[in-house]
Amino acid sequence: RKTFEGNVRDIVIAHSTDQGRTFSPPTVVSRDRWVFDACPHRGPSIAFDGRGRLYIGWYTEGKDEQPRLLISTSDDRGVTFSAPVALHAATTSLPDNLQMAVHTDGQVLAVWEEVTGVRKRVVMRVSTDRGRTFDAVRILSIGSKAEHPSVAIHDNGKVAIGWTEHAFPYNKIMVQQGQLSSVVTP
């Protein structure tokens, strides 16, 4: 997340062709124009599929100060990006802490925190068409306070999703495992 003039906080990407010694000038992923006069502590999630498509997911409040999660893709190594796809559509909750994993065939699992005045839960959406569209939101957590989701996909299709759940006086680390085919099939 780069800070531009006027405290605009847009997501950028730069690449290196010499093992990190130098980087290209940053390219803006999406001109959200989110003005925020502090550090938002909400970085992007990034992944590649087996055909080289780059996926970037991020949190923004844009010019209208409406919290949202977006995913965009690039097929030219980050020179240009697709129009962002919105992940969070609820009007009664706020999204946070987006994490994403992409299978080599381009199936995308996006997990994040969905926060209301009384609950924080972990939810998921899946794309089977390389990030163009996503299925309905699925609730993963069962407690009243779940946070810090993480997701991974192995090349063989095995999926692991983890998060922390708080149920006084205990904290639990929850893990769900399965195959990608069973995750994407309702």
LINPEKA-V812650 format. One record per backbone hydrogen bond with DSSP energy under -0.5 kcal/mol. CO is the residue of the C=O (numbers start at 1). NH is the residue of the N-H. E is the energy in kcal/mol with one decimal. If there is no record, write none. Layout:
BEGIN
co->{CO,CO}
nh->{NH,NH}
e->{E,E}
END
This chain:
BEGIN
co->{2,2,4,4,7,8,8,10,11,11,13,15,18,27,30,32,33,34,34,38,45,47,49,53,54,55,56,57,58,60,61,61,62,65,68,69,69,70,71,72,73,74,76,85,87,94,96,99,101,103,104,106,107,108,108,109,110,111,112,113,113,114,115,119,120,121,122,122,123,124,125,126,127,129,138,144,145,147,150,152,154,157,158,159,160,161,162,163,164,165,165,166,167,170,172,172,174,176,178,179,179,180,181,184}
nh->{4,10,7,8,36,4,10,2,29,30,27,24,21,13,32,63,35,9,36,40,57,55,52,49,74,47,72,45,70,68,65,66,65,67,60,87,88,58,85,56,82,54,79,71,89,115,113,111,109,106,50,130,103,110,127,101,125,99,123,96,115,121,94,116,146,114,140,141,112,138,110,135,108,132,124,120,166,164,162,160,157,180,154,178,152,176,150,174,147,167,172,145,170,167,165,174,163,161,159,182,183,184,185,186}
e->{-0.7,-1.2,-1.2,-0.9,-2.2,-3.3,-0.6,-2.8,-2.7,-0.7,-2.9,-2.7,-1.2,-2.0,-1.8,-0.6,-0.6,-3.7,-0.6,-0.7,-2.8,-3.1,-1.6,-1.7,-2.0,-2.0,-2.5,-2.7,-2.6,-2.4,-1.0,-1.4,-0.8,-0.6,-2.2,-2.7,-0.6,-2.5,-3.0,-2.6,-2.8,-2.8,-0.8,-1.9,-0.6,-3.4,-3.1,-2.9,-2.7,-2.2,-2.3,-0.6,-2.8,-0.5,-2.4,-2.2,-2.3,-2.9,-2.6,-1.9,-0.5,-2.5,-3.0,-3.4,-3.3,-3.1,-3.0,-1.4,-1.8,-2.7,-2.7,-2.8,-2.2,-0.8,-2.2,-2.2,-2.9,-2.8,-2.5,-2.3,-2.3,-3.0,-2.9,-1.8,-2.2,-3.0,-2.4,-2.9,-2.7,-0.5,-3.2,-0.5,-3.1,-3.0,-3.1,-0.7,-1.9,-2.6,-3.8,-0.7,-1.8,-2.4,-0.8,-0.6}
END
